[in-house]
Amino acid sequence: MAFSRVFKNFKCNIIGMIHVDALPGTPLYKGNWSEIVEKAKYEANIYQKLKMDSILIENMHDIPYVQQQHLGPETTSCMTRICQEIRNVISKERKLPLGVQVLACGNKQALAIAKACDLQYIRAEGFVFSHVADEGYTDACAGELLRYRKHIDAENVLIFTDLKKKHSSHAITQDVTLLETAKAAEFFLTDGIIITGNSTGDAAKPQDFKDLKGKVNVPLLVGSGVTLDNIDDYFAYINAAIIGSHFKKHGLWSNDLCEKTIEAFMSKVLEMRK
């Protein structure tokens, strides 16, 4: 399986989020480009020091988001620079897997960045079926995205795909169950399925993973709401947990990283793996 080629643990890898500060061209940008790059590198070093299994880099502060057709070249170029800087500070001995997500629905952009910066995976929105998100209508993209991956010779880059994505309405697909959606994503060649709660920081339902376990043959990832107190609920059922809010001060995604929280969390996970 491609997943095991990238991740050293088949069960419950921990992926720490770097929420890059607002980039040039977005409403909250503060004219602090050099500081943005240095902060991202600093956070990568914290994650590396505290034995994170992987790091996912995302332009989370670029609110309000726009759909991919409205993303300017400055977003792709700035994220490329940041990803390369982070790749450069990661120890060659550890070979820490890195991923990228470009909001919103910048899946092709993320693939291009991953190709250029030797990243191992992307997080993609709208892979199968369609939904309405707060930034607008999101259509399915699996066929186009996988053809683009082939076109740029990036087939070694894994594509992890959100299903029934947070911050979205799924009324138009309410007659399609989570299992049916997951099977469609598997049929359309996803490299991993991400399940979230309703919004950033909200816990996904452990029952969703229990319902999917053994019924699809692709890795399962939890994409929101994992904490020190509830990791036990997911551990046996997931291949990875993507964690952002819990690793920040006071559990708020927009705050700085809290090293004490990360250290305590990773200590518990390492103990659970024994």
C-alpha positions as a printed Julia matrix, in Angstrom:
274×3 Matrix{Float64}:
   0.0    0.0     0.0
   1.25   3.47   -0.9
   0.43   4.73    2.6
   2.96   2.43    4.24
   5.62   3.65    1.82
   5.27   7.13    3.3
   4.27   6.57    6.94
   6.3    4.4     9.3
   3.3    3.4    11.45
   0.33   1.74    9.84
  -1.86   2.74   12.78
  -2.46   6.23   14.23
   0.28   8.39   12.76
   0.07  11.92   14.15
   0.11  14.77   11.63
   0.68  18.24   13.05
  -0.77  21.27   11.27
   1.14  24.4    10.39
  -1.49  27.09    9.82
   0.51  29.56    7.75
  -0.22  33.2     8.56
  -2.22  35.25    6.05
  -0.36  35.39    2.74
   0.25  38.36    0.41
  -2.89  39.26   -1.51
  -5.34  38.15    1.21
  -7.36  40.48    3.46
  -5.51  39.72    6.72
  -1.98  39.98    5.31
   0.12  42.34    7.46
   3.06  43.01    5.16
   5.19  40.58    7.17
   6.32  38.09    4.53
   9.73  37.29    6.06
   8.16  36.72    9.49
   5.59  34.34    7.96
   8.35  32.17    6.51
  10.37  32.17    9.73
   7.34  31.31   11.88
   6.49  28.34    9.66
  10.07  27.06    9.96
   9.99  27.58   13.72
   6.81  25.53   14.08
   8.24  22.78   11.86
  11.25  22.55   14.18
   8.96  22.26   17.21
   7.04  19.4    15.62
  10.27  17.7    14.61
  11.73  18.04   18.11
   8.6   16.6    19.71
   8.61  13.51   17.46
   5.64  14.27   15.24
   5.05  11.62   12.55
   4.28  14.16    9.82
   3.53  17.83    9.16
   0.71  19.27    7.03
   1.12  22.86    5.79
  -2.03  24.89    5.09
  -2.92  28.51    4.26
  -5.58  28.55    7.0
  -5.37  32.29    7.69
  -6.22  33.29    4.11
  -9.82  34.06    5.06
 -12.25  34.57    3.48
 -11.36  31.73    1.13
 -11.94  31.7    -2.6
 -12.49  28.76   -4.9
  -9.47  27.47   -6.8
 -10.3   29.28  -10.04
  -9.9   32.57   -8.16
  -6.61  31.72   -6.43
  -3.86  34.01   -7.63
  -0.35  32.85   -8.58
   0.95  34.61   -5.46
  -0.73  32.0    -3.25
   0.89  29.08   -5.06
   4.3   30.74   -5.21
   4.26  31.79   -1.53
   3.15  28.33   -0.38
   5.87  26.79   -2.54
   8.51  28.96   -0.87
   7.24  28.1     2.61
   7.03  24.37    1.88
  10.56  24.34    0.51
  11.88  26.22    3.54
  10.22  23.66    5.82
  11.58  20.78    3.75
  15.06  22.3     4.16
  14.88  22.35    7.99
  13.66  18.77    8.34
  16.38  16.34    9.34
  17.46  14.08    6.49
  17.84  11.27    9.01
  14.2   11.43   10.08
  12.77  11.83    6.57
   9.6   13.3     8.06
   6.7   13.1     5.58
   5.3   16.5     4.63
   1.97  17.43    3.06
   0.2   20.54    1.84
  -3.35  21.83    1.46
  -4.28  24.98   -0.45
  -7.61  26.51    0.54
 -10.06  26.47   -0.92
 -10.04  23.48   -3.24
  -6.61  24.39   -4.62
  -5.92  20.73   -5.25
  -3.97  21.14   -8.48
  -1.97  23.93   -6.91
  -1.17  21.65   -3.96
  -0.03  18.86   -6.29
   2.26  21.25   -8.14
   3.73  22.47   -4.85
   4.23  18.91   -3.63
   5.99  17.99   -6.86
   8.31  21.0    -6.7
   9.16  20.66   -2.99
   9.39  16.87   -2.63
   6.33  16.59   -0.39
   4.67  13.24    0.14
   0.94  14.02    0.09
  -1.8   16.61   -0.3
  -5.16  17.06    1.39
  -7.83  17.54   -1.26
 -11.39  18.83   -1.11
 -14.32  17.83   -3.29
 -12.85  14.55   -4.54
 -16.18  12.8    -5.09
 -19.75  14.13   -5.2
 -20.5   17.83   -4.73
 -21.36  20.11   -1.83
 -21.86  23.74   -0.89
 -19.16  25.22    1.32
 -18.92  28.66    2.92
 -16.75  29.78   -0.01
 -19.24  28.5    -2.59
 -20.12  25.45   -4.66
 -17.55  22.65   -4.72
 -17.76  20.1    -7.52
 -16.15  16.66   -7.71
 -12.6   16.65   -9.06
 -11.17  13.12   -8.85
 -10.95  12.48  -12.59
  -9.39  15.82  -13.41
  -7.05  15.77  -10.4
  -5.65  12.3   -11.0
  -5.11  13.09  -14.66
  -3.2   16.21  -13.63
  -1.09  14.16  -11.18
  -0.21  11.82  -14.03
   0.5   14.75  -16.36
   3.08  16.35  -14.04
   4.71  13.03  -13.1
   3.65  13.29   -9.45
   2.19   9.84   -8.92
   4.37   9.38   -5.85
   2.36  12.17   -4.16
  -0.54  10.7    -2.19
  -3.97  12.34   -2.29
  -5.94  12.22    0.98
  -9.53  13.27    0.44
 -12.14  14.83    2.72
 -15.58  13.23    2.69
 -18.73  15.03    3.87
 -16.4   17.96    4.51
 -16.68  20.31    7.5
 -17.97  23.88    7.04
 -20.27  22.6     4.3
 -23.84  21.68    3.48
 -24.4   18.2     2.06
 -28.14  18.44    1.47
 -27.76  17.59   -2.22
 -26.13  14.26   -1.29
 -28.07  13.51    1.88
 -29.35  10.29    0.31
 -25.74   9.08   -0.13
 -24.4    7.49    3.06
 -20.89   7.98    4.38
 -20.07   4.39    3.46
 -21.36   4.88   -0.08
 -19.3    8.07   -0.36
 -16.22   6.26    0.95
 -16.69   3.42   -1.51
 -16.99   5.95   -4.33
 -13.74   7.61   -3.24
 -12.04   4.21   -3.09
 -13.35   3.35   -6.56
 -12.0    6.69   -7.8
  -8.54   5.78   -6.44
  -8.17   7.92   -3.32
  -5.04   7.25   -1.25
  -6.84   7.91    2.02
 -10.18   9.09    3.43
 -10.48  11.98    5.89
 -13.49  12.31    8.18
 -14.12  15.47   10.22
 -16.6   17.05   12.57
 -18.86  19.89   11.47
 -16.2   22.59   11.79
 -12.55  23.2    12.65
 -11.83  21.78   16.11
 -15.08  19.8    16.32
 -14.59  16.12   17.0
 -15.42  13.6    14.3
 -17.73  10.78   15.35
 -15.74   7.68   16.39
 -18.67   5.58   15.17
 -18.01   6.78   11.6
 -14.62   5.08   11.66
 -16.03   1.93   13.23
 -18.62   1.82   10.45
 -15.97   2.17    7.72
 -13.27  -0.06    9.2
 -12.96  -3.23    7.15
 -15.51  -2.08    4.57
 -13.1    0.02    2.51
  -9.51  -0.91    1.76
  -7.99   2.55    2.01
  -6.41   4.33    5.0
  -8.72   6.22    7.34
  -7.72   9.61    8.76
  -9.5   11.75   11.34
  -9.32  15.39   10.33
 -10.62  17.44   13.25
 -11.26  17.51   16.98
  -8.7   14.98   18.23
  -7.41  15.73   21.75
  -5.43  14.11   24.53
  -8.72  13.12   26.14
 -10.35  11.43   23.13
  -7.46   9.92   21.12
  -8.34   6.58   22.75
 -11.67   6.63   20.9
  -9.95   6.68   17.5
  -6.65   4.88   18.02
  -7.72   1.38   16.99
  -9.59   2.5    13.88
  -7.44   5.11   12.16
  -4.22   5.23   10.2
  -3.56   8.88   11.01
  -4.89  11.88   12.93
  -4.54  15.41   11.59
  -4.31  17.79   14.56
  -4.3   21.56   14.52
  -6.47  23.24   17.16
  -5.53  20.97   20.06
  -1.83  21.7    19.58
  -2.41  25.46   19.9
  -2.58  27.54   23.07
  -6.05  27.3    24.63
  -7.07  24.9    21.84
  -7.71  27.73   19.37
  -6.49  27.15   15.81
  -5.35  30.76   15.31
  -3.05  30.77   18.35
   0.63  29.8    18.55
   1.71  26.23   19.18
   1.75  24.98   22.78
   4.79  22.77   23.26
   3.55  21.36   26.59
   0.31  20.15   24.99
   2.13  18.59   22.04
   4.65  16.88   24.31
   1.95  15.42   26.55
  -0.06  14.24   23.55
   2.87  12.57   21.83
   3.97  10.92   25.08
   0.54   9.33   25.4
   0.52   8.16   21.77
   4.01   6.66   22.01
   2.91   4.82   25.16
  -0.24   3.53   23.41
   1.87   2.14   20.57
   3.87  -0.15   22.88
